[in-house]
Amino acid sequence: MTSRRLRLAALVATTCLTVVACGGDDSDDTTNPTNPTSADSDANDPAPTNTDPDDAAITIEDFEFAIPASVPAGSVAIQNNDAAPHTLTDDAGSFDIAVDANASTTAEIPAGTYEVHCEIHSTMTGSLTVA
């Protein structure tokens, strides 16, 4: 009877360890709905607001940024057409804007030229000119 309990306890422990080990964070996981910027919010980050998707100056689709040659300074619209959340993040740290899956947002971005990336999907990069 004791041997059976020990085997059962070992099986339960192994199962728990397997579940924990397989449940790790994968930054390229497109199904992860968490917002990586919410815990790291900074007073200097622009405050996103909802906007009409038809007015989007920057579009995210098929895990790529579609950024016009230049967007007007001030309120910049971003439309995410993917089923996964993304960010528009300045490489130098001036802004980090989260955009939920199949959603749009606007953010105040000052004039300048920025190299940008997605914090969630590192292969997504681009250059943004705000004039």
C-alpha positions, 0 to 999 in steps of 0.5 A: 500500500505504501509503495502504491502511494509513493508511486502515485505521489511521484506521478503527481509531482512529475505531472505538475513539473511537466505542466509548469515547464511547458507553461513558460513564457514564449515571447513569440506566442501569438495567442498570448493576450497579455499586455507586456507594457501594462506592468512597465507603464511609464509617465512618459508613454503616450496614452492610447485611446480608441479610434476609427479603424478607417483613419489608421495611419499605421496598419499592422497586418500579417505580423508586419507594419505598414507605415507611410513615408510620413505621418502628421505629428500629434495624434497618430492612429494605429490599426491592428488587423491581426488576431494577435496583440502587438506593440509599436515601440520606439527602439530608443524608448520614447514610446511603447504603445500596445494595440490589442488584437483586431483593434485600433488606438491613437497615441500622441507621438512628437515629431521625429524619426523613430526605429520601431519594433513590436515587443511581442514579436521581435521580427516586426520592425520598421521606421516611422517618420512623424512630421 
